[in-house]
């Protein structure tokens, strides 16, 4: 793992959340993107070398909607950049980590992603992400 890539925050109202983070960070979101396979619309803010990702569900039964229903709005996941996602997935699986997807999936911001079950990381949902060349 090479760095913390971003922190994902689950929100109910993306426009409202963007307004809050624009005021908080003093800059606008640089990208809004829908990821149909994950039933979300994302909005990214650059914060130095790291990013904040706001996520809103596009479906009432989507994973973000379910997370908000269970825990409310707030931090959803922490993402780590990796050079080779398949190698990291194999390494973690060999060490007993539970992967939520067996193959890397297309994610937002030109990334391949894989999630690690929160039970393996003290209740934190961990995302691995690799830049798509």
NULORO-148003 format. One record per atom (N, C-alpha, C): residue in three letters; x, y, z; residue number from 1; atom name. Coordinates in Angstrom, 1 decimal. Example, Ala and Ser with C-alpha at 12.3 -4.5 7.8 and 13.67 -1.06 7.14 Angstrom:
resn:ALA x:13.2 y:-5.7 z:7.8 resi:1 name:N .
resn:ALA x:12.3 y:-4.5 z:7.8 resi:1 name:CA .
resn:ALA x:13.2 y:-3.3 z:7.8 resi:1 name:C .
resn:SER x:12.8 y:-2.2 z:7.1 resi:2 name:N .
resn:SER x:13.7 y:-1.1 z:7.1 resi:2 name:CA .
resn:SER x:12.9 y:0.0 z:7.9 resi:2 name:C .
REM end
This chain:
resn:UNK x:0.9 y:-1.2 z:0.0 resi:1 name:N .
resn:UNK x:0.0 y:0.0 z:0.0 resi:1 name:CA .
resn:UNK x:0.9 y:1.2 z:0.0 resi:1 name:C .
resn:UNK x:0.6 y:2.2 z:-0.9 resi:2 name:N .
resn:UNK x:1.5 y:3.3 z:-1.1 resi:2 name:CA .
resn:UNK x:1.1 y:4.6 z:-0.3 resi:2 name:C .
resn:UNK x:-0.2 y:4.7 z:-0.1 resi:3 name:N .
resn:UNK x:-0.7 y:5.9 z:0.6 resi:3 name:CA .
resn:UNK x:-2.2 y:5.8 z:0.9 resi:3 name:C .
resn:UNK x:-2.7 y:6.7 z:1.8 resi:4 name:N .
resn:UNK x:-4.1 y:6.8 z:1.9 resi:4 name:CA .
resn:UNK x:-4.6 y:7.6 z:0.7 resi:4 name:C .
resn:UNK x:-5.4 y:7.0 z:-0.1 resi:5 name:N .
resn:UNK x:-5.9 y:7.6 z:-1.3 resi:5 name:CA .
resn:UNK x:-7.1 y:8.5 z:-1.1 resi:5 name:C .
resn:UNK x:-8.0 y:8.1 z:-0.3 resi:6 name:N .
resn:UNK x:-9.1 y:8.9 z:0.0 resi:6 name:CA .
resn:UNK x:-9.9 y:8.4 z:1.2 resi:6 name:C .
resn:UNK x:-10.7 y:9.2 z:1.8 resi:7 name:N .
resn:UNK x:-11.7 y:8.9 z:2.8 resi:7 name:CA .
resn:UNK x:-13.1 y:9.0 z:2.2 resi:7 name:C .
resn:UNK x:-13.9 y:8.0 z:2.3 resi:8 name:N .
resn:UNK x:-15.2 y:8.0 z:1.7 resi:8 name:CA .
resn:UNK x:-16.2 y:8.4 z:2.8 resi:8 name:C .
resn:UNK x:-17.1 y:9.3 z:2.5 resi:9 name:N .
resn:UNK x:-18.1 y:9.8 z:3.4 resi:9 name:CA .
resn:UNK x:-19.5 y:9.6 z:2.8 resi:9 name:C .
resn:UNK x:-20.4 y:8.8 z:3.5 resi:10 name:N .
resn:UNK x:-21.7 y:8.6 z:3.0 resi:10 name:CA .
resn:UNK x:-22.6 y:9.7 z:3.4 resi:10 name:C .
resn:UNK x:-23.4 y:10.2 z:2.4 resi:11 name:N .
resn:UNK x:-24.3 y:11.4 z:2.6 resi:11 name:CA .
resn:UNK x:-25.6 y:11.1 z:2.0 resi:11 name:C .
resn:UNK x:-26.6 y:11.8 z:2.6 resi:12 name:N .
resn:UNK x:-28.0 y:11.7 z:2.0 resi:12 name:CA .
resn:UNK x:-28.3 y:12.6 z:0.9 resi:12 name:C .
resn:UNK x:-27.7 y:13.8 z:1.0 resi:13 name:N .
resn:UNK x:-27.9 y:14.9 z:0.0 resi:13 name:CA .
resn:UNK x:-26.6 y:15.4 z:-0.5 resi:13 name:C .
resn:UNK x:-26.3 y:15.0 z:-1.7 resi:14 name:N .
resn:UNK x:-24.9 y:15.3 z:-2.3 resi:14 name:CA .
resn:UNK x:-24.7 y:16.8 z:-2.5 resi:14 name:C .
resn:UNK x:-25.7 y:17.5 z:-3.0 resi:15 name:N .
resn:UNK x:-25.6 y:19.0 z:-3.2 resi:15 name:CA .
resn:UNK x:-25.3 y:19.7 z:-1.8 resi:15 name:C .
resn:UNK x:-26.1 y:19.3 z:-0.8 resi:16 name:N .
resn:UNK x:-25.9 y:19.9 z:0.5 resi:16 name:CA .
resn:UNK x:-24.5 y:19.6 z:1.1 resi:16 name:C .
resn:UNK x:-24.1 y:18.3 z:0.9 resi:17 name:N .
resn:UNK x:-22.8 y:17.9 z:1.5 resi:17 name:CA .
resn:UNK x:-21.6 y:18.6 z:0.7 resi:17 name:C .
resn:UNK x:-21.8 y:18.8 z:-0.6 resi:18 name:N .
resn:UNK x:-20.8 y:19.5 z:-1.4 resi:18 name:CA .
resn:UNK x:-20.6 y:20.9 z:-0.9 resi:18 name:C .
resn:UNK x:-21.8 y:21.6 z:-0.6 resi:19 name:N .
resn:UNK x:-21.7 y:22.9 z:-0.1 resi:19 name:CA .
resn:UNK x:-21.0 y:23.0 z:1.2 resi:19 name:C .
resn:UNK x:-21.2 y:22.1 z:2.1 resi:20 name:N .
resn:UNK x:-20.6 y:22.1 z:3.4 resi:20 name:CA .
resn:UNK x:-19.0 y:21.9 z:3.2 resi:20 name:C .
resn:UNK x:-18.6 y:20.9 z:2.4 resi:21 name:N .
resn:UNK x:-17.2 y:20.7 z:2.2 resi:21 name:CA .
resn:UNK x:-16.5 y:21.7 z:1.4 resi:21 name:C .
resn:UNK x:-17.2 y:22.4 z:0.5 resi:22 name:N .
resn:UNK x:-16.6 y:23.6 z:-0.2 resi:22 name:CA .
resn:UNK x:-16.3 y:24.7 z:0.8 resi:22 name:C .
resn:UNK x:-17.2 y:24.9 z:1.7 resi:23 name:N .
resn:UNK x:-16.9 y:25.9 z:2.8 resi:23 name:CA .
resn:UNK x:-15.8 y:25.4 z:3.7 resi:23 name:C .
resn:UNK x:-15.9 y:24.2 z:4.1 resi:24 name:N .
resn:UNK x:-14.9 y:23.7 z:5.0 resi:24 name:CA .
resn:UNK x:-13.5 y:23.7 z:4.4 resi:24 name:C .
resn:UNK x:-13.4 y:23.2 z:3.2 resi:25 name:N .
resn:UNK x:-12.0 y:23.0 z:2.6 resi:25 name:CA .
resn:UNK x:-11.6 y:24.2 z:1.8 resi:25 name:C .
resn:UNK x:-12.5 y:25.2 z:1.5 resi:26 name:N .
resn:UNK x:-12.1 y:26.3 z:0.7 resi:26 name:CA .
resn:UNK x:-11.9 y:26.1 z:-0.7 resi:26 name:C .
resn:UNK x:-12.4 y:25.0 z:-1.3 resi:27 name:N .
resn:UNK x:-12.3 y:24.7 z:-2.7 resi:27 name:CA .
resn:UNK x:-13.5 y:23.8 z:-3.1 resi:27 name:C .
resn:UNK x:-13.7 y:23.8 z:-4.4 resi:28 name:N .
resn:UNK x:-14.9 y:23.1 z:-5.0 resi:28 name:CA .
resn:UNK x:-14.5 y:21.7 z:-5.3 resi:28 name:C .
resn:UNK x:-15.5 y:20.8 z:-5.4 resi:29 name:N .
resn:UNK x:-15.3 y:19.5 z:-5.8 resi:29 name:CA .
resn:UNK x:-14.7 y:19.5 z:-7.2 resi:29 name:C .
resn:UNK x:-13.8 y:18.6 z:-7.5 resi:30 name:N .
resn:UNK x:-13.2 y:18.6 z:-8.9 resi:30 name:CA .
resn:UNK x:-13.8 y:17.6 z:-9.8 resi:30 name:C .
resn:UNK x:-14.7 y:16.7 z:-9.2 resi:31 name:N .
resn:UNK x:-15.3 y:15.7 z:-10.1 resi:31 name:CA .
resn:UNK x:-16.5 y:15.1 z:-9.4 resi:31 name:C .
resn:UNK x:-17.6 y:15.0 z:-10.2 resi:32 name:N .
resn:UNK x:-18.8 y:14.2 z:-9.9 resi:32 name:CA .
resn:UNK x:-18.9 y:13.1 z:-10.8 resi:32 name:C .
resn:UNK x:-19.2 y:11.9 z:-10.3 resi:33 name:N .
resn:UNK x:-19.2 y:10.7 z:-11.2 resi:33 name:CA .
resn:UNK x:-20.2 y:9.7 z:-10.7 resi:33 name:C .
resn:UNK x:-21.0 y:9.1 z:-11.6 resi:34 name:N .
resn:UNK x:-21.9 y:8.0 z:-11.2 resi:34 name:CA .
resn:UNK x:-21.1 y:6.7 z:-11.4 resi:34 name:C .
resn:UNK x:-21.2 y:5.8 z:-10.5 resi:35 name:N .
resn:UNK x:-20.7 y:4.4 z:-10.6 resi:35 name:CA .
resn:UNK x:-21.9 y:3.5 z:-10.5 resi:35 name:C .
resn:UNK x:-22.4 y:3.1 z:-11.6 resi:36 name:N .
resn:UNK x:-23.6 y:2.3 z:-11.7 resi:36 name:CA .
resn:UNK x:-23.5 y:1.0 z:-11.0 resi:36 name:C .
resn:UNK x:-22.3 y:0.3 z:-11.1 resi:37 name:N .
resn:UNK x:-22.1 y:-1.0 z:-10.5 resi:37 name:CA .
resn:UNK x:-22.2 y:-0.9 z:-9.0 resi:37 name:C .
resn:UNK x:-21.9 y:0.2 z:-8.4 resi:38 name:N .
resn:UNK x:-22.0 y:0.4 z:-6.9 resi:38 name:CA .
resn:UNK x:-23.2 y:1.2 z:-6.5 resi:38 name:C .
resn:UNK x:-24.0 y:1.6 z:-7.4 resi:39 name:N .
resn:UNK x:-25.2 y:2.4 z:-7.1 resi:39 name:CA .
resn:UNK x:-24.9 y:3.6 z:-6.3 resi:39 name:C .
resn:UNK x:-23.9 y:4.4 z:-6.8 resi:40 name:N .
resn:UNK x:-23.6 y:5.6 z:-6.1 resi:40 name:CA .
resn:UNK x:-23.2 y:6.7 z:-7.1 resi:40 name:C .
resn:UNK x:-23.4 y:8.0 z:-6.6 resi:41 name:N .
resn:UNK x:-22.8 y:9.1 z:-7.3 resi:41 name:CA .
resn:UNK x:-21.8 y:9.6 z:-6.3 resi:41 name:C .
resn:UNK x:-20.6 y:9.9 z:-6.8 resi:42 name:N .
resn:UNK x:-19.5 y:10.4 z:-6.0 resi:42 name:CA .
resn:UNK x:-19.1 y:11.8 z:-6.3 resi:42 name:C .
resn:UNK x:-18.5 y:12.5 z:-5.4 resi:43 name:N .
resn:UNK x:-18.0 y:13.8 z:-5.6 resi:43 name:CA .
resn:UNK x:-16.7 y:13.9 z:-4.8 resi:43 name:C .
resn:UNK x:-15.6 y:14.3 z:-5.6 resi:44 name:N .
resn:UNK x:-14.3 y:14.3 z:-5.0 resi:44 name:CA .
resn:UNK x:-13.7 y:15.7 z:-4.7 resi:44 name:C .
resn:UNK x:-13.0 y:15.8 z:-3.6 resi:45 name:N .
resn:UNK x:-12.3 y:17.0 z:-3.2 resi:45 name:CA .
resn:UNK x:-10.9 y:16.7 z:-3.0 resi:45 name:C .
resn:UNK x:-10.0 y:17.5 z:-3.5 resi:46 name:N .
resn:UNK x:-8.6 y:17.3 z:-3.3 resi:46 name:CA .
resn:UNK x:-8.2 y:18.0 z:-2.0 resi:46 name:C .
resn:UNK x:-7.5 y:17.3 z:-1.1 resi:47 name:N .
resn:UNK x:-7.0 y:17.9 z:0.1 resi:47 name:CA .
resn:UNK x:-5.5 y:17.6 z:0.2 resi:47 name:C .
resn:UNK x:-4.7 y:18.5 z:-0.2 resi:48 name:N .
resn:UNK x:-3.2 y:18.2 z:-0.3 resi:48 name:CA .
resn:UNK x:-3.0 y:17.0 z:-1.2 resi:48 name:C .
resn:UNK x:-2.3 y:16.0 z:-0.7 resi:49 name:N .
resn:UNK x:-2.1 y:14.8 z:-1.6 resi:49 name:CA .
resn:UNK x:-3.2 y:13.8 z:-1.5 resi:49 name:C .
resn:UNK x:-4.2 y:14.0 z:-0.6 resi:50 name:N .
resn:UNK x:-5.3 y:13.1 z:-0.4 resi:50 name:CA .
resn:UNK x:-6.6 y:13.6 z:-0.9 resi:50 name:C .
resn:UNK x:-7.6 y:12.8 z:-0.8 resi:51 name:N .
resn:UNK x:-8.9 y:13.2 z:-1.3 resi:51 name:CA .
resn:UNK x:-10.0 y:12.8 z:-0.3 resi:51 name:C .
resn:UNK x:-11.1 y:13.6 z:-0.4 resi:52 name:N .
resn:UNK x:-12.3 y:13.2 z:0.3 resi:52 name:CA .
resn:UNK x:-13.3 y:12.8 z:-0.8 resi:52 name:C .
resn:UNK x:-14.0 y:11.7 z:-0.6 resi:53 name:N .
resn:UNK x:-15.0 y:11.3 z:-1.6 resi:53 name:CA .
resn:UNK x:-16.4 y:11.3 z:-0.9 resi:53 name:C .
resn:UNK x:-17.3 y:12.1 z:-1.4 resi:54 name:N .
resn:UNK x:-18.7 y:12.1 z:-0.9 resi:54 name:CA .
resn:UNK x:-19.4 y:11.0 z:-1.7 resi:54 name:C .
resn:UNK x:-20.3 y:10.2 z:-1.1 resi:55 name:N .
resn:UNK x:-21.0 y:9.2 z:-1.8 resi:55 name:CA .
resn:UNK x:-22.5 y:9.3 z:-1.4 resi:55 name:C .
resn:UNK x:-23.3 y:9.3 z:-2.4 resi:56 name:N .
resn:UNK x:-24.8 y:9.3 z:-2.2 resi:56 name:CA .
resn:UNK x:-25.3 y:8.1 z:-3.0 resi:56 name:C .
resn:UNK x:-26.3 y:7.4 z:-2.5 resi:57 name:N .
resn:UNK x:-26.9 y:6.3 z:-3.1 resi:57 name:CA .
resn:UNK x:-27.8 y:6.7 z:-4.3 resi:57 name:C .
resn:UNK x:-27.8 y:5.9 z:-5.3 resi:58 name:N .
resn:UNK x:-28.7 y:6.1 z:-6.4 resi:58 name:CA .
resn:UNK x:-30.0 y:5.2 z:-6.3 resi:58 name:C .
resn:UNK x:-29.9 y:4.3 z:-5.4 resi:59 name:N .
resn:UNK x:-31.1 y:3.4 z:-5.2 resi:59 name:CA .
resn:UNK x:-31.4 y:3.3 z:-3.7 resi:59 name:C .
resn:UNK x:-32.6 y:3.1 z:-3.3 resi:60 name:N .
resn:UNK x:-33.0 y:3.0 z:-1.9 resi:60 name:CA .
resn:UNK x:-32.4 y:1.7 z:-1.3 resi:60 name:C .
resn:UNK x:-32.1 y:0.7 z:-2.1 resi:61 name:N .
resn:UNK x:-31.5 y:-0.6 z:-1.6 resi:61 name:CA .
resn:UNK x:-30.0 y:-0.7 z:-1.9 resi:61 name:C .
resn:UNK x:-29.4 y:0.4 z:-2.3 resi:62 name:N .
resn:UNK x:-27.9 y:0.4 z:-2.6 resi:62 name:CA .
resn:UNK x:-27.1 y:0.3 z:-1.3 resi:62 name:C .
resn:UNK x:-25.8 y:0.0 z:-1.4 resi:63 name:N .
resn:UNK x:-25.0 y:-0.2 z:-0.2 resi:63 name:CA .
resn:UNK x:-24.8 y:1.1 z:0.6 resi:63 name:C .
resn:UNK x:-24.8 y:2.2 z:0.0 resi:64 name:N .
resn:UNK x:-24.6 y:3.5 z:0.7 resi:64 name:CA .
resn:UNK x:-25.9 y:3.8 z:1.5 resi:64 name:C .
resn:UNK x:-27.1 y:3.6 z:0.8 resi:65 name:N .
resn:UNK x:-28.4 y:3.8 z:1.5 resi:65 name:CA .
resn:UNK x:-28.5 y:2.9 z:2.7 resi:65 name:C .
resn:UNK x:-28.1 y:1.6 z:2.5 resi:66 name:N .
resn:UNK x:-28.1 y:0.7 z:3.7 resi:66 name:CA .
resn:UNK x:-27.2 y:1.1 z:4.8 resi:66 name:C .
resn:UNK x:-26.0 y:1.6 z:4.4 resi:67 name:N .
resn:UNK x:-25.0 y:2.0 z:5.5 resi:67 name:CA .
resn:UNK x:-25.6 y:3.2 z:6.2 resi:67 name:C .
resn:UNK x:-26.2 y:4.1 z:5.5 resi:68 name:N .
resn:UNK x:-26.8 y:5.3 z:6.2 resi:68 name:CA .
resn:UNK x:-27.9 y:4.9 z:7.1 resi:68 name:C .
resn:UNK x:-28.8 y:4.0 z:6.6 resi:69 name:N .
resn:UNK x:-29.9 y:3.5 z:7.4 resi:69 name:CA .
resn:UNK x:-29.4 y:2.8 z:8.7 resi:69 name:C .
resn:UNK x:-28.3 y:2.1 z:8.6 resi:70 name:N .
resn:UNK x:-27.8 y:1.4 z:9.8 resi:70 name:CA .
resn:UNK x:-27.0 y:2.3 z:10.7 resi:70 name:C .
resn:UNK x:-26.1 y:3.2 z:10.1 resi:71 name:N .
resn:UNK x:-25.2 y:3.9 z:11.0 resi:71 name:CA .
resn:UNK x:-25.3 y:5.5 z:10.9 resi:71 name:C .
resn:UNK x:-26.2 y:5.9 z:10.0 resi:72 name:N .
resn:UNK x:-26.3 y:7.4 z:9.7 resi:72 name:CA .
resn:UNK x:-25.2 y:7.8 z:8.8 resi:72 name:C .
resn:UNK x:-25.3 y:9.1 z:8.4 resi:73 name:N .
resn:UNK x:-24.3 y:9.7 z:7.6 resi:73 name:CA .
resn:UNK x:-22.9 y:9.7 z:8.3 resi:73 name:C .
resn:UNK x:-21.8 y:9.7 z:7.5 resi:74 name:N .
resn:UNK x:-20.5 y:9.8 z:8.1 resi:74 name:CA .
resn:UNK x:-19.5 y:9.0 z:7.4 resi:74 name:C .
resn:UNK x:-18.4 y:8.8 z:8.0 resi:75 name:N .
resn:UNK x:-17.3 y:8.1 z:7.3 resi:75 name:CA .
resn:UNK x:-17.7 y:6.7 z:7.0 resi:75 name:C .
resn:UNK x:-17.6 y:6.4 z:5.7 resi:76 name:N .
resn:UNK x:-18.0 y:5.1 z:5.2 resi:76 name:CA .
resn:UNK x:-16.8 y:4.1 z:5.0 resi:76 name:C .
resn:UNK x:-15.7 y:4.6 z:4.5 resi:77 name:N .
resn:UNK x:-14.5 y:3.8 z:4.3 resi:77 name:CA .
resn:UNK x:-13.2 y:4.6 z:4.2 resi:77 name:C .
resn:UNK x:-12.1 y:3.9 z:4.3 resi:78 name:N .
resn:UNK x:-10.8 y:4.5 z:4.0 resi:78 name:CA .
resn:UNK x:-10.2 y:3.7 z:2.9 resi:78 name:C .
resn:UNK x:-9.6 y:4.4 z:1.9 resi:79 name:N .
resn:UNK x:-9.1 y:3.8 z:0.7 resi:79 name:CA .
resn:UNK x:-7.6 y:4.0 z:0.7 resi:79 name:C .
resn:UNK x:-6.9 y:2.9 z:0.4 resi:80 name:N .
resn:UNK x:-5.5 y:2.9 z:0.2 resi:80 name:CA .
resn:UNK x:-5.1 y:2.6 z:-1.2 resi:80 name:C .
resn:UNK x:-4.2 y:3.4 z:-1.7 resi:81 name:N .
resn:UNK x:-3.7 y:3.2 z:-3.1 resi:81 name:CA .
resn:UNK x:-2.7 y:2.0 z:-3.1 resi:81 name:C .
resn:UNK x:-2.8 y:1.2 z:-4.1 resi:82 name:N .
resn:UNK x:-1.9 y:0.1 z:-4.3 resi:82 name:CA .
resn:UNK x:-1.4 y:0.1 z:-5.7 resi:82 name:C .
resn:UNK x:-0.2 y:-0.4 z:-5.9 resi:83 name:N .
resn:UNK x:0.5 y:-0.5 z:-7.2 resi:83 name:CA .
resn:UNK x:-0.1 y:-1.7 z:-8.0 resi:83 name:C .
resn:UNK x:-0.4 y:-2.8 z:-7.4 resi:84 name:N .
resn:UNK x:-0.9 y:-4.0 z:-8.1 resi:84 name:CA .
resn:UNK x:-2.0 y:-4.6 z:-7.2 resi:84 name:C .
resn:UNK x:-3.3 y:-4.2 z:-7.6 resi:85 name:N .
resn:UNK x:-4.4 y:-4.6 z:-6.8 resi:85 name:CA .
resn:UNK x:-4.6 y:-6.1 z:-6.7 resi:85 name:C .
resn:UNK x:-4.3 y:-6.8 z:-7.7 resi:86 name:N .
resn:UNK x:-4.5 y:-8.3 z:-7.7 resi:86 name:CA .
resn:UNK x:-3.4 y:-8.9 z:-6.7 resi:86 name:C .
resn:UNK x:-2.2 y:-8.4 z:-6.8 resi:87 name:N .
resn:UNK x:-1.2 y:-8.9 z:-5.8 resi:87 name:CA .
resn:UNK x:-1.6 y:-8.6 z:-4.4 resi:87 name:C .
resn:UNK x:-2.1 y:-7.4 z:-4.1 resi:88 name:N .
resn:UNK x:-2.5 y:-7.1 z:-2.8 resi:88 name:CA .
resn:UNK x:-3.7 y:-8.0 z:-2.3 resi:88 name:C .
resn:UNK x:-4.6 y:-8.2 z:-3.2 resi:89 name:N .
resn:UNK x:-5.8 y:-9.0 z:-2.9 resi:89 name:CA .
resn:UNK x:-5.3 y:-10.4 z:-2.5 resi:89 name:C .
resn:UNK x:-4.4 y:-11.0 z:-3.3 resi:90 name:N .
resn:UNK x:-3.9 y:-12.3 z:-3.1 resi:90 name:CA .
resn:UNK x:-3.1 y:-12.4 z:-1.7 resi:90 name:C .
resn:UNK x:-2.3 y:-11.4 z:-1.5 resi:91 name:N .
resn:UNK x:-1.5 y:-11.3 z:-0.2 resi:91 name:CA .
resn:UNK x:-2.5 y:-11.2 z:1.0 resi:91 name:C .
resn:UNK x:-3.5 y:-10.4 z:0.9 resi:92 name:N .
resn:UNK x:-4.4 y:-10.2 z:2.1 resi:92 name:CA .
resn:UNK x:-5.3 y:-11.5 z:2.2 resi:92 name:C .
resn:UNK x:-5.7 y:-12.1 z:1.1 resi:93 name:N .
resn:UNK x:-6.5 y:-13.3 z:1.2 resi:93 name:CA .
resn:UNK x:-5.7 y:-14.4 z:1.9 resi:93 name:C .
resn:UNK x:-4.4 y:-14.5 z:1.5 resi:94 name:N .
resn:UNK x:-3.6 y:-15.6 z:2.1 resi:94 name:CA .
resn:UNK x:-3.4 y:-15.3 z:3.6 resi:94 name:C .
resn:UNK x:-3.5 y:-14.1 z:4.0 resi:95 name:N .
resn:UNK x:-3.3 y:-13.8 z:5.4 resi:95 name:CA .
resn:UNK x:-4.7 y:-13.9 z:6.2 resi:95 name:C .
resn:UNK x:-5.7 y:-14.3 z:5.5 resi:96 name:N .
resn:UNK x:-7.0 y:-14.6 z:6.2 resi:96 name:CA .
resn:UNK x:-8.0 y:-13.4 z:6.1 resi:96 name:C .
resn:UNK x:-7.7 y:-12.4 z:5.4 resi:97 name:N .
resn:UNK x:-8.7 y:-11.3 z:5.2 resi:97 name:CA .
resn:UNK x:-9.8 y:-11.7 z:4.3 resi:97 name:C .
resn:UNK x:-11.0 y:-11.2 z:4.6 resi:98 name:N .
resn:UNK x:-12.2 y:-11.5 z:3.8 resi:98 name:CA .
resn:UNK x:-12.4 y:-10.4 z:2.8 resi:98 name:C .
resn:UNK x:-12.3 y:-10.7 z:1.5 resi:99 name:N .
resn:UNK x:-12.5 y:-9.7 z:0.5 resi:99 name:CA .
resn:UNK x:-14.0 y:-9.7 z:0.1 resi:99 name:C .
resn:UNK x:-14.5 y:-8.5 z:-0.1 resi:100 name:N .
resn:UNK x:-16.0 y:-8.4 z:-0.4 resi:100 name:CA .
resn:UNK x:-16.2 y:-8.6 z:-1.9 resi:100 name:C .
resn:UNK x:-15.2 y:-8.6 z:-2.7 resi:101 name:N .
resn:UNK x:-15.3 y:-8.9 z:-4.1 resi:101 name:CA .
resn:UNK x:-14.0 y:-9.7 z:-4.5 resi:101 name:C .
resn:UNK x:-14.2 y:-10.8 z:-5.2 resi:102 name:N .
resn:UNK x:-13.2 y:-11.7 z:-5.6 resi:102 name:CA .
resn:UNK x:-12.3 y:-11.2 z:-6.7 resi:102 name:C .
resn:UNK x:-12.8 y:-10.3 z:-7.5 resi:103 name:N .
resn:UNK x:-12.1 y:-9.6 z:-8.6 resi:103 name:CA .
resn:UNK x:-12.2 y:-8.1 z:-8.5 resi:103 name:C .
resn:UNK x:-11.2 y:-7.4 z:-8.9 resi:104 name:N .
resn:UNK x:-11.2 y:-5.9 z:-8.8 resi:104 name:CA .
resn:UNK x:-12.4 y:-5.4 z:-9.7 resi:104 name:C .
resn:UNK x:-13.1 y:-4.4 z:-9.2 resi:105 name:N .
resn:UNK x:-14.3 y:-3.9 z:-9.8 resi:105 name:CA .
resn:UNK x:-14.0 y:-2.4 z:-10.3 resi:105 name:C .
resn:UNK x:-14.6 y:-2.0 z:-11.3 resi:106 name:N .
resn:UNK x:-14.4 y:-0.6 z:-11.7 resi:106 name:CA .
resn:UNK x:-15.0 y:0.3 z:-10.7 resi:106 name:C .
resn:UNK x:-14.2 y:1.3 z:-10.3 resi:107 name:N .
resn:UNK x:-14.7 y:2.3 z:-9.3 resi:107 name:CA .
resn:UNK x:-14.6 y:3.7 z:-9.8 resi:107 name:C .
resn:UNK x:-14.8 y:4.7 z:-9.0 resi:108 name:N .
resn:UNK x:-14.8 y:6.1 z:-9.3 resi:108 name:CA .
resn:UNK x:-13.4 y:6.6 z:-9.5 resi:108 name:C .
resn:UNK x:-13.3 y:7.7 z:-10.2 resi:109 name:N .
resn:UNK x:-12.0 y:8.4 z:-10.3 resi:109 name:CA .
resn:UNK x:-10.9 y:7.6 z:-11.0 resi:109 name:C .
resn:UNK x:-11.4 y:6.8 z:-12.0 resi:110 name:N .
resn:UNK x:-10.4 y:6.0 z:-12.9 resi:110 name:CA .
resn:UNK x:-9.6 y:5.0 z:-12.1 resi:110 name:C .
resn:UNK x:-10.4 y:4.2 z:-11.2 resi:111 name:N .
resn:UNK x:-9.7 y:3.2 z:-10.3 resi:111 name:CA .
resn:UNK x:-10.3 y:1.8 z:-10.5 resi:111 name:C .
resn:UNK x:-9.5 y:0.8 z:-10.2 resi:112 name:N .
resn:UNK x:-10.0 y:-0.5 z:-9.9 resi:112 name:CA .
resn:UNK x:-10.0 y:-0.6 z:-8.4 resi:112 name:C .
resn:UNK x:-11.1 y:-1.3 z:-7.9 resi:113 name:N .
resn:UNK x:-11.3 y:-1.3 z:-6.4 resi:113 name:CA .
resn:UNK x:-11.6 y:-2.7 z:-5.9 resi:113 name:C .
resn:UNK x:-11.3 y:-2.9 z:-4.7 resi:114 name:N .
resn:UNK x:-11.7 y:-4.1 z:-3.9 resi:114 name:CA .
resn:UNK x:-11.9 y:-3.7 z:-2.5 resi:114 name:C .
resn:UNK x:-12.9 y:-4.2 z:-1.8 resi:115 name:N .
resn:UNK x:-13.2 y:-3.9 z:-0.4 resi:115 name:CA .
resn:UNK x:-12.8 y:-5.1 z:0.5 resi:115 name:C .
resn:UNK x:-12.4 y:-4.7 z:1.7 resi:116 name:N .
resn:UNK x:-12.0 y:-5.7 z:2.7 resi:116 name:CA .
resn:UNK x:-13.1 y:-5.6 z:3.8 resi:116 name:C .
resn:UNK x:-13.6 y:-6.7 z:4.2 resi:117 name:N .
resn:UNK x:-14.7 y:-6.8 z:5.2 resi:117 name:CA .
resn:UNK x:-14.3 y:-6.0 z:6.5 resi:117 name:C .
resn:UNK x:-15.2 y:-5.2 z:7.0 resi:118 name:N .
resn:UNK x:-14.8 y:-4.4 z:8.3 resi:118 name:CA .
resn:UNK x:-14.4 y:-5.3 z:9.4 resi:118 name:C .
resn:UNK x:-14.9 y:-6.5 z:9.5 resi:119 name:N .
resn:UNK x:-14.6 y:-7.4 z:10.7 resi:119 name:CA .
resn:UNK x:-13.1 y:-7.6 z:10.7 resi:119 name:C .
resn:UNK x:-12.4 y:-7.5 z:9.6 resi:120 name:N .
resn:UNK x:-10.9 y:-7.7 z:9.6 resi:120 name:CA .
resn:UNK x:-10.1 y:-6.5 z:9.9 resi:120 name:C .
resn:UNK x:-10.8 y:-5.3 z:10.1 resi:121 name:N .
resn:UNK x:-10.0 y:-4.1 z:10.3 resi:121 name:CA .
resn:UNK x:-10.6 y:-3.2 z:11.4 resi:121 name:C .
resn:UNK x:-11.0 y:-3.9 z:12.5 resi:122 name:N .
resn:UNK x:-11.5 y:-3.1 z:13.6 resi:122 name:CA .
resn:UNK x:-12.8 y:-2.3 z:13.3 resi:122 name:C .
resn:UNK x:-13.6 y:-2.9 z:12.5 resi:123 name:N .
resn:UNK x:-14.9 y:-2.2 z:12.1 resi:123 name:CA .
resn:UNK x:-14.8 y:-1.2 z:11.0 resi:123 name:C .
resn:UNK x:-13.6 y:-1.1 z:10.4 resi:124 name:N .
resn:UNK x:-13.5 y:-0.1 z:9.3 resi:124 name:CA .
resn:UNK x:-13.5 y:-0.8 z:7.9 resi:124 name:C .
resn:UNK x:-14.4 y:-0.3 z:7.1 resi:125 name:N .
resn:UNK x:-14.4 y:-0.8 z:5.7 resi:125 name:CA .
resn:UNK x:-13.2 y:-0.3 z:5.0 resi:125 name:C .
resn:UNK x:-12.4 y:-1.1 z:4.4 resi:126 name:N .
resn:UNK x:-11.1 y:-0.7 z:3.8 resi:126 name:CA .
resn:UNK x:-11.3 y:-1.0 z:2.3 resi:126 name:C .
resn:UNK x:-10.9 y:0.0 z:1.5 resi:127 name:N .
resn:UNK x:-10.9 y:-0.1 z:0.0 resi:127 name:CA .
resn:UNK x:-9.5 y:-0.1 z:-0.5 resi:127 name:C .
resn:UNK x:-9.2 y:-1.0 z:-1.4 resi:128 name:N .
resn:UNK x:-7.9 y:-1.0 z:-2.1 resi:128 name:CA .
resn:UNK x:-8.2 y:-0.3 z:-3.5 resi:128 name:C .
resn:UNK x:-7.4 y:0.5 z:-3.9 resi:129 name:N .
resn:UNK x:-7.6 y:1.1 z:-5.3 resi:129 name:CA .
resn:UNK x:-6.3 y:1.3 z:-6.0 resi:129 name:C .
resn:UNK x:-6.5 y:0.9 z:-7.3 resi:130 name:N .
resn:UNK x:-5.3 y:1.0 z:-8.2 resi:130 name:CA .
resn:UNK x:-5.7 y:1.9 z:-9.4 resi:130 name:C .
resn:UNK x:-4.9 y:2.8 z:-9.7 resi:131 name:N .
resn:UNK x:-5.1 y:3.7 z:-10.9 resi:131 name:CA .
resn:UNK x:-5.2 y:2.8 z:-12.2 resi:131 name:C .
resn:UNK x:-6.2 y:3.1 z:-13.0 resi:132 name:N .
resn:UNK x:-6.3 y:2.4 z:-14.3 resi:132 name:CA .
resn:UNK x:-5.3 y:3.1 z:-15.3 resi:132 name:C .
resn:UNK x:-4.4 y:2.4 z:-15.9 resi:133 name:N .
resn:UNK x:-3.4 y:3.0 z:-16.8 resi:133 name:CA .
resn:UNK x:-4.1 y:3.5 z:-18.1 resi:133 name:C .
REM end
